[in-house]
Amino acid sequence: MHFYKYQGTGNDFIIIDDRSQTFQLDTTAIAQLCHRRFGIGADGLMLLQNETGYDFRMVYFNADGTEGTMCGNGGRCLVRFAADQGIVTDKAHFIAIDGPHVAQISTDKIALQMQDVANIAQHDDDYFTNTGSPHVVRYVQQVQFTDVKNIGAAIRYSEAYLGQNGTNVNFAEKLDPQTLFVRTYERGVEDETYSCGTGVTAAALVSNATKGMSSPIQIKTLGGELAVQFEGNSTDGFTQIFLIGPAKHVFTGEI
């Protein structure tokens, strides 16, 4: 099997060109490909498929082999892959599990439009919203010392989120009026990742609603820097949401 490896701020993915739609691997096989000791190693696996009316279809699998909800950094990486393959040039229009997306392509960045977000809910001291995937946002002091894996797992599997197959969990610290430092526990990976696109998007929108931070919001992650640009507010809903940052080819191989 021929594959490509891409990463967006350290969030890394196996990409397979499946325009022939011949990909046939089960959950166990996909999980093994994503395993960092016994496989290629990745936070997820993506297929690029043909889709009438769009440049392509994005199909995303979590590192545990299950089909996932929307992945923002994955979407940006798949757009870069499509550009590298000559499928798109300066813009892309594709369909994912959460609906249509558009993206703007430049030399060093991909700006991916995310789905509109209608509301943000408060759960005790935490906040919850869905940016294509479900996310809890919790503000912390000195996020670099937060036990993301264990606290994140406890929230992910808590009774409050059982009915929706759990949630992703983001720990955010406001560094200055326009900058957040965000660390994310991702369901499906069941660990902290270097970056999470839908997660930093959720953190940015929550920070606008609760801390008055205005667009664009700069995001620091373990894997690099992103920006989230948007219009609207928590009262009327958020629109024109763009996740902006680098997406790079790492290597190509066969397995």
ZADO-1210 file (C-alpha; in nm, 4 decimals, padded with zeros to 6 digits):
<atoms>
<atom x="00.0000" y="00.0000" z="00.0000" code="MET" pos="1"/>
<atom x="00.1337" y="00.3407" z="-00.1024" code="HIS" pos="2"/>
<atom x="00.0899" y="00.6156" z="00.1571" code="PHE" pos="3"/>
<atom x="00.1845" y="00.9742" z="00.2349" code="TYR" pos="4"/>
<atom x="00.2616" y="01.1236" z="00.5750" code="LYS" pos="5"/>
<atom x="00.1624" y="01.4841" z="00.6481" code="TYR" pos="6"/>
<atom x="00.1609" y="01.6969" z="00.9630" code="GLN" pos="7"/>
<atom x="-00.0036" y="02.0216" z="01.0704" code="GLY" pos="8"/>
<atom x="00.1583" y="02.1729" z="01.3810" code="THR" pos="9"/>
<atom x="00.2646" y="01.8252" z="01.4921" code="GLY" pos="10"/>
<atom x="-00.0778" y="01.6671" z="01.4409" code="ASN" pos="11"/>
<atom x="00.0275" y="01.3897" z="01.2016" code="ASP" pos="12"/>
<atom x="-00.1679" y="01.1809" z="00.9532" code="PHE" pos="13"/>
<atom x="-00.1372" y="00.8930" z="00.7102" code="ILE" pos="14"/>
<atom x="-00.2959" y="00.9917" z="00.3787" code="ILE" pos="15"/>
<atom x="-00.4057" y="00.7477" z="00.1097" code="ILE" pos="16"/>
<atom x="-00.5096" y="00.8513" z="-00.2394" code="ASP" pos="17"/>
<atom x="-00.8312" y="00.6498" z="-00.2669" code="ASP" pos="18"/>
<atom x="-00.9809" y="00.8059" z="-00.5783" code="ARG" pos="19"/>
<atom x="-01.0188" y="00.4508" z="-00.7119" code="SER" pos="20"/>
<atom x="-01.2085" y="00.3704" z="-00.3884" code="GLN" pos="21"/>
<atom x="-01.0363" y="00.0371" z="-00.3359" code="THR" pos="22"/>
<atom x="-00.9304" y="00.0944" z="00.0279" code="PHE" pos="23"/>
<atom x="-01.0411" y="-00.2057" z="00.2327" code="GLN" pos="24"/>
<atom x="-00.8885" y="-00.2207" z="00.5796" code="LEU" pos="25"/>
<atom x="-01.0761" y="-00.2926" z="00.9011" code="ASP" pos="26"/>
<atom x="-01.0546" y="-00.1089" z="01.2325" code="THR" pos="27"/>
<atom x="-00.7725" y="-00.3283" z="01.3659" code="THR" pos="28"/>
<atom x="-00.5589" y="-00.2820" z="01.0545" code="ALA" pos="29"/>
<atom x="-00.6037" y="00.0968" z="01.0562" code="ILE" pos="30"/>
<atom x="-00.5102" y="00.1097" z="01.4257" code="ALA" pos="31"/>
<atom x="-00.1951" y="-00.0894" z="01.3535" code="GLN" pos="32"/>
<atom x="-00.0948" y="00.1468" z="01.0711" code="LEU" pos="33"/>
<atom x="-00.1320" y="00.4404" z="01.3145" code="CYS" pos="34"/>
<atom x="00.0644" y="00.2625" z="01.5920" code="HIS" pos="35"/>
<atom x="00.3929" y="00.4398" z="01.6622" code="ARG" pos="36"/>
<atom x="00.5843" y="00.1178" z="01.7411" code="ARG" pos="37"/>
<atom x="00.4344" y="-00.1404" z="01.5080" code="PHE" pos="38"/>
<atom x="00.3125" y="00.0731" z="01.2189" code="GLY" pos="39"/>
<atom x="00.3740" y="00.4005" z="01.0387" code="ILE" pos="40"/>
<atom x="00.2678" y="00.6118" z="01.3349" code="GLY" pos="41"/>
<atom x="00.0010" y="00.8827" z="01.3207" code="ALA" pos="42"/>
<atom x="-00.2811" y="01.0580" z="01.5063" code="ASP" pos="43"/>
<atom x="-00.5175" y="00.9459" z="01.2303" code="GLY" pos="44"/>
<atom x="-00.5578" y="00.8113" z="00.8776" code="LEU" pos="45"/>
<atom x="-00.7337" y="00.9903" z="00.5916" code="MET" pos="46"/>
<atom x="-00.8647" y="00.8888" z="00.2526" code="LEU" pos="47"/>
<atom x="-00.8974" y="01.1283" z="-00.0378" code="LEU" pos="48"/>
<atom x="-01.1860" y="01.0110" z="-00.2558" code="GLN" pos="49"/>
<atom x="-01.3716" y="01.1446" z="-00.5584" code="ASN" pos="50"/>
<atom x="-01.7047" y="01.3157" z="-00.4942" code="GLU" pos="51"/>
<atom x="-01.9363" y="01.4643" z="-00.7555" code="THR" pos="52"/>
<atom x="-01.9705" y="01.8396" z="-00.7197" code="GLY" pos="53"/>
<atom x="-01.6589" y="01.8740" z="-00.5033" code="TYR" pos="54"/>
<atom x="-01.2839" y="01.8622" z="-00.5530" code="ASP" pos="55"/>
<atom x="-01.2715" y="01.5563" z="-00.3262" code="PHE" pos="56"/>
<atom x="-01.4216" y="01.3793" z="-00.0252" code="ARG" pos="57"/>
<atom x="-01.2357" y="01.3559" z="00.3073" code="MET" pos="58"/>
<atom x="-01.2783" y="01.0313" z="00.5048" code="VAL" pos="59"/>
<atom x="-01.1119" y="01.0377" z="00.8472" code="TYR" pos="60"/>
<atom x="-01.0235" y="00.7539" z="01.0849" code="PHE" pos="61"/>
<atom x="-00.9016" y="00.7988" z="01.4418" code="ASN" pos="62"/>
<atom x="-00.5770" y="00.6382" z="01.5585" code="ALA" pos="63"/>
<atom x="-00.7827" y="00.3600" z="01.7211" code="ASP" pos="64"/>
<atom x="-00.9255" y="00.2695" z="01.3797" code="GLY" pos="65"/>
<atom x="-01.2756" y="00.4074" z="01.4290" code="THR" pos="66"/>
<atom x="-01.4206" y="00.6530" z="01.1785" code="GLU" pos="67"/>
<atom x="-01.3900" y="00.9992" z="01.3298" code="GLY" pos="68"/>
<atom x="-01.5746" y="01.3269" z="01.3319" code="THR" pos="69"/>
<atom x="-01.4237" y="01.6333" z="01.1636" code="MET" pos="70"/>
<atom x="-01.0511" y="01.6914" z="01.2084" code="CYS" pos="71"/>
<atom x="-00.9380" y="02.0496" z="01.1408" code="GLY" pos="72"/>
<atom x="-00.5643" y="01.9897" z="01.1092" code="ASN" pos="73"/>
<atom x="-00.6398" y="01.6759" z="00.9097" code="GLY" pos="74"/>
<atom x="-00.8542" y="01.8767" z="00.6718" code="GLY" pos="75"/>
<atom x="-00.5758" y="02.1284" z="00.6248" code="ARG" pos="76"/>
<atom x="-00.3244" y="01.8480" z="00.5577" code="CYS" pos="77"/>
<atom x="-00.5565" y="01.6822" z="00.3069" code="LEU" pos="78"/>
<atom x="-00.5958" y="02.0133" z="00.1224" code="VAL" pos="79"/>
<atom x="-00.2163" y="02.0459" z="00.1050" code="ARG" pos="80"/>
<atom x="-00.1944" y="01.6878" z="-00.0249" code="PHE" pos="81"/>
<atom x="-00.4585" y="01.7630" z="-00.2892" code="ALA" pos="82"/>
<atom x="-00.2587" y="02.0688" z="-00.3969" code="ALA" pos="83"/>
<atom x="00.0641" y="01.8653" z="-00.4094" code="ASP" pos="84"/>
<atom x="-00.1133" y="01.6129" z="-00.6325" code="GLN" pos="85"/>
<atom x="-00.2413" y="01.8854" z="-00.8663" code="GLY" pos="86"/>
<atom x="-00.6063" y="01.8209" z="-00.7770" code="ILE" pos="87"/>
<atom x="-00.6514" y="02.1819" z="-00.6594" code="VAL" pos="88"/>
<atom x="-00.4463" y="02.5010" z="-00.6879" code="THR" pos="89"/>
<atom x="-00.5226" y="02.8091" z="-00.4781" code="ASP" pos="90"/>
<atom x="-00.8641" y="02.7014" z="-00.3458" code="LYS" pos="91"/>
<atom x="-01.0336" y="02.3763" z="-00.2478" code="ALA" pos="92"/>
<atom x="-01.3991" y="02.2786" z="-00.2049" code="HIS" pos="93"/>
<atom x="-01.4481" y="01.9418" z="-00.0390" code="PHE" pos="94"/>
<atom x="-01.6984" y="01.7419" z="00.1629" code="ILE" pos="95"/>
<atom x="-01.6295" y="01.5820" z="00.5019" code="ALA" pos="96"/>
<atom x="-01.8399" y="01.3991" z="00.7583" code="ILE" pos="97"/>
<atom x="-01.9723" y="01.7298" z="00.8970" code="ASP" pos="98"/>
<atom x="-02.0553" y="01.8813" z="00.5577" code="GLY" pos="99"/>
<atom x="-01.8885" y="02.1020" z="00.2934" code="PRO" pos="100"/>
<atom x="-01.5690" y="02.2990" z="00.3522" code="HIS" pos="101"/>
<atom x="-01.3684" y="02.5501" z="00.1538" code="VAL" pos="102"/>
<atom x="-00.9992" y="02.6249" z="00.1955" code="ALA" pos="103"/>
<atom x="-00.7559" y="02.8868" z="00.0751" code="GLN" pos="104"/>
<atom x="-00.4083" y="02.7652" z="-00.0178" code="ILE" pos="105"/>
<atom x="-00.0862" y="02.9655" z="00.0070" code="SER" pos="106"/>
<atom x="00.2808" y="02.8654" z="00.0082" code="THR" pos="107"/>
<atom x="00.3198" y="02.8339" z="00.3833" code="ASP" pos="108"/>
<atom x="-00.0373" y="02.8112" z="00.5167" code="LYS" pos="109"/>
<atom x="-00.3771" y="02.6531" z="00.4636" code="ILE" pos="110"/>
<atom x="-00.6842" y="02.8496" z="00.5778" code="ALA" pos="111"/>
<atom x="-00.9704" y="02.6032" z="00.6285" code="LEU" pos="112"/>
<atom x="-01.3257" y="02.7236" z="00.6782" code="GLN" pos="113"/>
<atom x="-01.4943" y="02.5392" z="00.9635" code="MET" pos="114"/>
<atom x="-01.8648" y="02.4842" z="01.0179" code="GLN" pos="115"/>
<atom x="-02.0698" y="02.7646" z="01.1752" code="ASP" pos="116"/>
<atom x="-02.1095" y="02.7344" z="01.5520" code="VAL" pos="117"/>
<atom x="-02.4489" y="02.8264" z="01.6951" code="ALA" pos="118"/>
<atom x="-02.3886" y="02.8139" z="02.0684" code="ASN" pos="119"/>
<atom x="-02.1570" y="02.7556" z="02.3621" code="ILE" pos="120"/>
<atom x="-02.2808" y="02.5823" z="02.6765" code="ALA" pos="121"/>
<atom x="-02.1404" y="02.6211" z="03.0260" code="GLN" pos="122"/>
<atom x="-02.0952" y="02.3036" z="03.2327" code="HIS" pos="123"/>
<atom x="-01.9937" y="02.4123" z="03.5847" code="ASP" pos="124"/>
<atom x="-01.6524" y="02.5793" z="03.5309" code="ASP" pos="125"/>
<atom x="-01.6076" y="02.4242" z="03.1854" code="ASP" pos="126"/>
<atom x="-01.7479" y="02.5194" z="02.8458" code="TYR" pos="127"/>
<atom x="-01.8741" y="02.2925" z="02.5700" code="PHE" pos="128"/>
<atom x="-01.9237" y="02.3463" z="02.1985" code="THR" pos="129"/>
<atom x="-01.9129" y="02.1506" z="01.8740" code="ASN" pos="130"/>
<atom x="-01.6810" y="02.2710" z="01.5971" code="THR" pos="131"/>
<atom x="-01.7308" y="01.9633" z="01.3786" code="GLY" pos="132"/>
<atom x="-01.6224" y="01.7532" z="01.6767" code="SER" pos="133"/>
<atom x="-01.7370" y="01.7887" z="02.0401" code="PRO" pos="134"/>
<atom x="-01.5032" y="01.9855" z="02.2667" code="HIS" pos="135"/>
<atom x="-01.4810" y="02.0815" z="02.6318" code="VAL" pos="136"/>
<atom x="-01.2713" y="02.3905" z="02.7072" code="VAL" pos="137"/>
<atom x="-01.1276" y="02.4366" z="03.0564" code="ARG" pos="138"/>
<atom x="-00.9194" y="02.7383" z="03.1571" code="TYR" pos="139"/>
<atom x="-00.6110" y="02.6623" z="03.3656" code="VAL" pos="140"/>
<atom x="-00.3096" y="02.8440" z="03.5057" code="GLN" pos="141"/>
<atom x="00.0324" y="02.7327" z="03.3786" code="GLN" pos="142"/>
<atom x="-00.1066" y="02.4972" z="03.1167" code="VAL" pos="143"/>
<atom x="00.2419" y="02.3583" z="03.0507" code="GLN" pos="144"/>
<atom x="00.2206" y="02.1770" z="03.3863" code="PHE" pos="145"/>
<atom x="-00.1344" y="02.0421" z="03.3437" code="THR" pos="146"/>
<atom x="-00.1811" y="01.6625" z="03.3535" code="ASP" pos="147"/>
<atom x="-00.3605" y="01.6628" z="03.0180" code="VAL" pos="148"/>
<atom x="-00.3759" y="01.2858" z="02.9689" code="LYS" pos="149"/>
<atom x="-00.5260" y="01.1878" z="03.3037" code="ASN" pos="150"/>
<atom x="-00.7533" y="01.4867" z="03.3651" code="ILE" pos="151"/>
<atom x="-00.8580" y="01.4817" z="02.9996" code="GLY" pos="152"/>
<atom x="-00.9438" y="01.1110" z="03.0140" code="ALA" pos="153"/>
<atom x="-01.1526" y="01.1625" z="03.3285" code="ALA" pos="154"/>
<atom x="-01.3597" y="01.4331" z="03.1563" code="ILE" pos="155"/>
<atom x="-01.3762" y="01.2428" z="02.8249" code="ARG" pos="156"/>
<atom x="-01.5269" y="00.9364" z="02.9960" code="TYR" pos="157"/>
<atom x="-01.7366" y="01.1256" z="03.2522" code="SER" pos="158"/>
<atom x="-02.1093" y="01.0590" z="03.2794" code="GLU" pos="159"/>
<atom x="-02.1950" y="01.4024" z="03.1392" code="ALA" pos="160"/>
<atom x="-02.0627" y="01.3064" z="02.7921" code="TYR" pos="161"/>
<atom x="-02.1397" y="00.9332" z="02.7756" code="LEU" pos="162"/>
<atom x="-02.4450" y="00.9871" z="02.5580" code="GLY" pos="163"/>
<atom x="-02.2369" y="01.1332" z="02.2746" code="GLN" pos="164"/>
<atom x="-01.9499" y="00.8833" z="02.2834" code="ASN" pos="165"/>
<atom x="-01.7404" y="01.1134" z="02.5029" code="GLY" pos="166"/>
<atom x="-01.5720" y="01.4399" z="02.4163" code="THR" pos="167"/>
<atom x="-01.2381" y="01.5943" z="02.3336" code="ASN" pos="168"/>
<atom x="-01.0931" y="01.8105" z="02.6119" code="VAL" pos="169"/>
<atom x="-00.8927" y="02.1331" z="02.5776" code="ASN" pos="170"/>
<atom x="-00.6926" y="02.3070" z="02.8486" code="PHE" pos="171"/>
<atom x="-00.6411" y="02.6750" z="02.7684" code="ALA" pos="172"/>
<atom x="-00.4349" y="02.9551" z="02.9183" code="GLU" pos="173"/>
<atom x="-00.4664" y="03.3170" z="02.8067" code="LYS" pos="174"/>
<atom x="-00.1118" y="03.4416" z="02.7494" code="LEU" pos="175"/>
<atom x="-00.1965" y="03.7953" z="02.6340" code="ASP" pos="176"/>
<atom x="-00.4995" y="03.9808" z="02.4901" code="PRO" pos="177"/>
<atom x="-00.4716" y="03.7999" z="02.1553" code="GLN" pos="178"/>
<atom x="-00.2958" y="03.4709" z="02.2370" code="THR" pos="179"/>
<atom x="-00.3975" y="03.1378" z="02.3895" code="LEU" pos="180"/>
<atom x="-00.1826" y="02.8373" z="02.4768" code="PHE" pos="181"/>
<atom x="-00.3967" y="02.5254" z="02.4192" code="VAL" pos="182"/>
<atom x="-00.3274" y="02.1585" z="02.4961" code="ARG" pos="183"/>
<atom x="-00.5755" y="01.8905" z="02.3888" code="THR" pos="184"/>
<atom x="-00.6741" y="01.5382" z="02.4895" code="TYR" pos="185"/>
<atom x="-00.8258" y="01.3735" z="02.1815" code="GLU" pos="186"/>
<atom x="-01.0793" y="01.0946" z="02.1929" code="ARG" pos="187"/>
<atom x="-00.9920" y="00.8215" z="01.9426" code="GLY" pos="188"/>
<atom x="-00.6243" y="00.8868" z="02.0098" code="VAL" pos="189"/>
<atom x="-00.6925" y="00.8576" z="02.3854" code="GLU" pos="190"/>
<atom x="-00.3946" y="01.0762" z="02.4636" code="ASP" pos="191"/>
<atom x="-00.2675" y="01.4293" z="02.4238" code="GLU" pos="192"/>
<atom x="-00.1796" y="01.5317" z="02.0683" code="THR" pos="193"/>
<atom x="00.0656" y="01.8033" z="01.9684" code="TYR" pos="194"/>
<atom x="-00.2228" y="02.0068" z="01.8267" code="SER" pos="195"/>
<atom x="-00.5945" y="01.9767" z="01.7507" code="CYS" pos="196"/>
<atom x="-00.7583" y="02.1984" z="01.4895" code="GLY" pos="197"/>
<atom x="-01.1206" y="02.1652" z="01.5979" code="THR" pos="198"/>
<atom x="-00.9992" y="02.1977" z="01.9592" code="GLY" pos="199"/>
<atom x="-00.8152" y="02.5273" z="01.9156" code="VAL" pos="200"/>
<atom x="-01.1132" y="02.6542" z="01.7173" code="THR" pos="201"/>
<atom x="-01.3393" y="02.5717" z="02.0122" code="ALA" pos="202"/>
<atom x="-01.0977" y="02.7387" z="02.2556" code="ALA" pos="203"/>
<atom x="-01.0845" y="03.0536" z="02.0434" code="ALA" pos="204"/>
<atom x="-01.4645" y="03.0861" z="02.0205" code="LEU" pos="205"/>
<atom x="-01.5091" y="03.0195" z="02.3919" code="VAL" pos="206"/>
<atom x="-01.2419" y="03.2813" z="02.4680" code="SER" pos="207"/>
<atom x="-01.4291" y="03.5358" z="02.2591" code="ASN" pos="208"/>
<atom x="-01.7485" y="03.4577" z="02.4497" code="ALA" pos="209"/>
<atom x="-01.6003" y="03.4474" z="02.7996" code="THR" pos="210"/>
<atom x="-01.2863" y="03.6608" z="02.7908" code="LYS" pos="211"/>
<atom x="-01.3661" y="03.9131" z="02.5186" code="GLY" pos="212"/>
<atom x="-01.0799" y="03.8066" z="02.2907" code="MET" pos="213"/>
<atom x="-01.1337" y="03.9341" z="01.9370" code="SER" pos="214"/>
<atom x="-01.0644" y="03.7780" z="01.5971" code="SER" pos="215"/>
<atom x="-00.8101" y="03.6743" z="01.4858" code="PRO" pos="216"/>
<atom x="-00.6909" y="03.4820" z="01.7929" code="ILE" pos="217"/>
<atom x="-00.3378" y="03.3435" z="01.7894" code="GLN" pos="218"/>
<atom x="-00.2966" y="02.9922" z="01.9265" code="ILE" pos="219"/>
<atom x="00.0189" y="02.8365" z="02.0668" code="LYS" pos="220"/>
<atom x="00.0260" y="02.4542" z="02.0720" code="THR" pos="221"/>
<atom x="00.2969" y="02.2003" z="02.1520" code="LEU" pos="222"/>
<atom x="00.3437" y="02.1496" z="01.7773" code="GLY" pos="223"/>
<atom x="00.3485" y="02.5103" z="01.6587" code="GLY" pos="224"/>
<atom x="00.1305" y="02.8132" z="01.6016" code="GLU" pos="225"/>
<atom x="-00.2181" y="02.8472" z="01.4539" code="LEU" pos="226"/>
<atom x="-00.4699" y="03.1283" z="01.4176" code="ALA" pos="227"/>
<atom x="-00.8503" y="03.1264" z="01.4328" code="VAL" pos="228"/>
<atom x="-01.0399" y="03.3984" z="01.2471" code="GLN" pos="229"/>
<atom x="-01.4177" y="03.4413" z="01.2755" code="PHE" pos="230"/>
<atom x="-01.7182" y="03.6690" z="01.2645" code="GLU" pos="231"/>
<atom x="-02.0129" y="03.6867" z="01.5021" code="GLY" pos="232"/>
<atom x="-02.0468" y="03.6178" z="01.8730" code="ASN" pos="233"/>
<atom x="-02.1932" y="03.3703" z="02.1204" code="SER" pos="234"/>
<atom x="-02.5312" y="03.5441" z="02.1182" code="THR" pos="235"/>
<atom x="-02.5927" y="03.5434" z="01.7443" code="ASP" pos="236"/>
<atom x="-02.3638" y="03.2524" z="01.6537" code="GLY" pos="237"/>
<atom x="-02.0218" y="03.2354" z="01.4913" code="PHE" pos="238"/>
<atom x="-01.9728" y="03.2344" z="01.1123" code="THR" pos="239"/>
<atom x="-01.6852" y="03.2650" z="00.8647" code="GLN" pos="240"/>
<atom x="-01.4646" y="03.0598" z="01.0983" code="ILE" pos="241"/>
<atom x="-01.1202" y="02.9879" z="00.9538" code="PHE" pos="242"/>
<atom x="-00.8470" y="02.7681" z="01.1017" code="LEU" pos="243"/>
<atom x="-00.5144" y="02.8948" z="00.9671" code="ILE" pos="244"/>
<atom x="-00.1703" y="02.7382" z="00.9865" code="GLY" pos="245"/>
<atom x="00.0983" y="02.5250" z="00.8206" code="PRO" pos="246"/>
<atom x="00.0482" y="02.1782" z="00.6707" code="ALA" pos="247"/>
<atom x="00.3518" y="01.9901" z="00.5433" code="LYS" pos="248"/>
<atom x="00.4491" y="01.6711" z="00.3629" code="HIS" pos="249"/>
<atom x="00.6798" y="01.4621" z="00.5826" code="VAL" pos="250"/>
<atom x="00.7531" y="01.1499" z="00.3785" code="PHE" pos="251"/>
<atom x="00.6111" y="00.9001" z="00.1302" code="THR" pos="252"/>
<atom x="00.6344" y="00.5231" z="00.1558" code="GLY" pos="253"/>
<atom x="00.4954" y="00.1753" z="00.1069" code="GLU" pos="254"/>
<atom x="00.3824" y="-00.0756" z="00.3641" code="ILE" pos="255"/>
</atoms>
